[in-house]
Amino acid sequence: MKKLQYNSPVVLSFFFLSLLSLLLGYLTKGWTTTAFFSVYRSSLLSPLTYVRFLGHVLGHANFDHFLGNMLLLLVIGPPLEEKYGGKALLTGIVFTAIISGVLQFVCFPHSALLGASGIVFMMIMLASLSGMKGGKIPLTLILVGVLYLGQEVYSMLFVRDNVANLMHIVGGLCGTAFGFLVGRNHASRSY
């Protein structure tokens, strides 16, 4: 019998922390989700405001929301963690979470943001950059960027739902910027 391997520590830890957040939300009837795992305008004097800048990416509104994000995370994340390393991927996750959390806090004072969609879209754009060699821009990046950005802009303009499309775009932009940064550093260490 073969043993299970915790093959992608950053991605799997993110998954299990998100699952724990979801279960706590169910057990507390949403109190923990609001208190720790959603970002919204609140007092800068409250330490929980700063926790939420990062913690909102672990929160999900329900199991369907969780499942939609986690399936993509579990498919895309491990190869990225293997290619770039856990430390770099964790840095990208934290960077994206803080940027989207602060933007939500500043730009949308009357709504809350939660979920890993921005992280997933950061990983999608990072994955589309994974074939970058010699400073050349991969065609996959252009295609994914155009299709993804087009879909999000269309949804922002014509679909009325509770999806934070702008924060998806922010996640994608963070992934692209981070991908160019890590890709350049990764390429320089490969020689």
N, C-alpha and C positions, 0 to 999 in steps of 0.2 A: 504494500500500500504506500502510495506517495504522500508526502507531507504537503500541506498548503504553504505557499510562499507569499509573504507580504511584499509583493514584487514592486510596488510603486508607493513608497511610504507617504509622499506628499499628497498624491491623488487619493489614496485610500483613507488617509487621515481626514482629508477634507470631506470625503463621502461620509465617514462615520460621525464626524462632528455635525454635519448637516442633518444626518438621520437622528442624532441625539437631540438637536435643536427642534426638529419636527415633532419628535415624541414628547419632548418637554412642553411644546406648544399645545399639543392635544391634552396632556395631563393637566395643564394650568389654564385651560380654556383660552389660550392665546396670550396670557399675561407675559410669559417669557419671550414670546415672539415679538411683542411690542416693546418690552423693556430692554432686550439685548440684541435682537436679530432683525430689526427694522431701523432704517435711518430716516429721520424727519427733523424738522426744525424744533429745537429745544434749547434750553439754557446752556451757554458755553461754560457755566460754572459747575454743571453737573458732570461728574466723571463718566457717567453712562453715555453721555453724548459722544465721547471719544471711543468708547467701546463699540458703539453702534456704527461709527465710521468704518470699522473693519468687520464687525459681526454681522452686518446686514447680508453679506454674501452667503452666510450659513443658514439664514432663515428662509422658509418657504410657506406659502399660504395654505397649501394642502398637499396631499400625497401626489396628485397629478402634476402639480407644479414641480415638486421634488423629483419625481420620476423623469419628467421631460428634461430637466437639467442634468441629473445624475447619469442617465444613460449616455448622453453625449460626453460628459466629463470622463466617464470610465472608458470610453472608446478612444477619445482623442488624447487624454492626459498621460497615460503610461508611456506611449512612444515619445512624447515630448520630454517627459521626465528622464527617460533613458538617454535621449539625444543631448539635452542641455544640462541635465543634473537636477537633483532635487532642490538644491539651494537657489539656483537660477529660477526654476519654476515657482518656488515659493515666493521669491522676490517679485515675480510678475503678478502673482495672485494678490499679494499685499498691496503692491503699487496700484493695480486696477481697482481693488476694493476701496482704498483710501481716496483715489481720484473720483470715482463714481459716488462715494459717500459724501464727500465734501461738495461736489457739484449739486447733488440732490438737496443737501442741507441749504446751500446758498440760493439755488435757482428755483426750487419748488417748495416753498414754505408751507403749502397747504396739502401736501401729500407725503406718503411714506414709500420707501423703496425697500424691497427685500428680494432675495433670490440670487442664484448663481449664474443667471443668464449672462451678465457682463463678463464673468470669468470664463464661461464657455465660449463666448464670442472672442474673447482675448485669445483663447487657445486655438480656435478655428483660424484666426488670422496668423497666429504664430506657426501653426502647422503648414499653412499655405506658403510660408517663407522658408520652410525647412530645406527646400532644395536649392537655396540661394548659394551660388558659387562665384567667386571672383568678382564680387560687387555687382553682379548682374541681377536685375529684378526679375524674379520668376513670373512667367505668364499666369501661373496658378494664382498668384497674389492678385493680379489685375482682375482676373475672372471672378474670383471669390469676392474681392472688394466691390466690384461693380454689381454683381448679383445680390450680395448681402446688403450693401448700402441701398440699392434700389428697392429691395423688399422692405427694409426698415423705413425709408422715406415714404414709400407708398402707404405702409401701415400707419405712419404718423398722420398722414393727410386724410386718408379715406376709411380707416378702420377705427371704430370707437370701442376700445376695450381698456382693461387696466394694465396693459403691457407698457413698460417704460422703454419705448423704442429708442429714445435719445440715449439712455444709459447702455443699451445694446451697442449703439454706434460708438459711444465712449469706450466700451470694452474692446471693440474691434480696433479702434485707433490706438488704444494702449497696447494691444497685442502686436500691431504693426510696428509701432515705435520700439517696443521691447524686443521684437523679433530682429529688427535691424541692429539694435544694440548688442544683443546676445549673439546674433549670427556673426557679427563682425568680430566679437571677442572669441567666439567658438572657432571661427576660421583661423584667426591669428594663432591660437594655441595648437591647431592641428598640424602646422608646418614644422 
